[in-house]
Amino acid sequence: MQTRFNIKTVAPGALKAMAGLEVYLSQSSISRTIKELIKIRASQINGCAFCINMHTQDAIKNGETNQRIFLLTAWREAGAIFTEEERVVLAITEEITLIHQGGLSADTYANALKFFSEAQIADIITAVVTINVWNRVVLSTQLQIGESMV
């Protein structure tokens, strides 16, 4: 597979807008751990090797354990490895990433309200939507591990 084009060169305004979402999220109230779990899980679902590689490395640098990363695809069965808050976030991530299966359910949203404010849920949703955009750009342009988008 060969990279098709670099979005920075072909559509710099689009890349700037996407980077703006990352700036917003860097200042949000959700933890870096939660953000990385979102990025890894959505990227796993979407089959984006570039993003899985990047975000697992970032998560490890941020203190995430290999065990939790290895178990992320089976988080429902992993018991207490993930906190209740993280489990809600992972459910949100999957439901939004797999939007064609019905989107964010009322049950998941109600469960999220037990742990997060509406503003935090908005930030979680924004994080999920943002990584899905990155996954789609990377997969559509066939960006390879080790190549740079910027």
C-alpha positions in Angstrom: 0.0 0.0 0.0 1.3 3.4 -0.9 0.3 6.7 0.7 -2.0 8.6 -1.6 -1.3 12.2 -0.5 -0.4 14.2 2.5 -3.5 16.1 3.8 -1.3 18.9 5.0 -0.2 19.6 1.5 -3.4 19.0 -0.3 -5.9 20.4 2.3 -4.1 22.4 4.9 -7.3 24.1 6.1 -8.9 20.7 6.9 -5.8 19.7 8.8 -5.8 23.0 10.7 -9.5 22.5 11.6 -8.8 18.9 12.8 -5.8 20.2 14.8 -8.1 22.7 16.4 -10.2 19.9 17.8 -7.1 18.5 19.4 -6.2 21.8 20.9 -9.7 22.0 22.4 -9.5 18.5 23.8 -6.1 19.1 25.3 -7.8 21.8 27.5 -10.8 19.7 28.3 -11.6 18.3 31.7 -11.4 14.6 30.7 -8.2 12.8 31.8 -5.4 12.0 29.4 -5.9 8.3 30.3 -9.5 8.5 29.2 -8.6 10.3 26.0 -6.0 7.6 25.1 -8.4 4.8 25.8 -10.9 6.4 23.5 -8.3 6.9 20.8 -7.0 3.3 21.0 -10.4 1.7 21.2 -11.9 3.6 18.3 -8.8 3.0 16.2 -9.0 -0.8 16.9 -12.7 -0.8 15.8 -11.8 1.1 12.6 -8.7 -1.0 11.9 -6.4 2.0 11.8 -2.9 0.6 12.5 -1.2 4.0 12.2 -3.4 5.4 15.0 -3.3 2.3 17.2 0.5 2.4 17.0 0.7 6.1 17.8 -1.8 6.1 20.7 -0.6 2.9 22.4 2.9 4.5 22.5 1.4 7.8 23.8 -0.6 5.9 26.4 2.4 4.0 27.7 4.4 7.2 27.9 1.5 8.6 30.0 1.7 5.6 32.4 -0.8 3.2 30.9 0.0 -0.5 31.4 0.6 -3.0 28.7 -2.0 -5.3 30.4 -4.8 -2.8 30.1 -3.8 -2.0 26.4 -3.8 -5.8 25.7 -7.2 -6.2 27.3 -8.8 -3.2 25.7 -10.6 -5.2 23.0 -12.1 -7.4 25.7 -12.9 -4.6 28.2 -16.3 -5.9 29.0 -14.8 -9.3 30.1 -11.8 -7.7 31.9 -13.5 -7.1 35.2 -12.0 -4.6 37.5 -9.1 -3.9 35.1 -11.1 -0.9 33.9 -12.9 1.5 36.3 -16.6 2.0 36.0 -16.0 5.5 34.5 -13.6 4.0 31.9 -16.1 1.3 31.1 -18.8 3.9 30.4 -16.4 5.8 28.2 -15.5 2.7 26.3 -19.2 2.0 25.8 -19.7 5.5 24.5 -16.7 5.1 22.2 -18.0 1.9 20.7 -21.6 3.1 20.3 -20.5 6.3 18.5 -17.8 4.7 16.4 -20.4 2.1 15.3 -23.0 4.7 14.8 -24.7 2.7 12.1 -25.8 0.2 14.9 -27.9 2.8 16.6 -25.6 5.4 18.1 -25.3 6.4 21.7 -28.0 4.5 23.6 -30.2 6.0 26.3 -28.9 3.5 28.8 -25.2 4.3 28.1 -26.0 8.0 28.3 -27.9 7.6 31.6 -25.0 5.6 33.0 -22.5 8.3 31.9 -24.5 10.9 33.8 -23.7 8.9 37.0 -20.0 9.7 36.5 -19.7 12.8 34.3 -21.3 16.2 33.9 -23.0 17.1 30.6 -19.9 19.2 29.7 -17.6 16.2 30.3 -19.9 14.0 28.2 -19.7 16.6 25.4 -15.9 16.4 25.6 -16.0 12.6 25.6 -18.2 12.7 22.5 -15.9 15.2 20.9 -12.9 13.0 21.6 -14.6 10.0 20.0 -15.7 12.0 17.0 -12.3 13.5 16.6 -10.4 10.2 16.6 -12.9 8.8 14.1 -12.1 11.7 11.8 -8.4 11.0 12.1 -8.9 7.3 11.5 -10.9 8.0 8.3 -8.3 10.4 7.0 -5.4 8.0 7.7 -7.2 5.0 6.2 -8.4 7.0 3.2 -5.0 8.4 2.4 -3.3 5.1 3.3 -0.8 6.8 5.7 1.7 4.2 6.8 3.2 3.6 10.3 6.3 5.8 10.5 5.1 8.4 8.0 4.2 11.9 9.1 0.9 13.6 8.5 2.2 17.0 9.5 
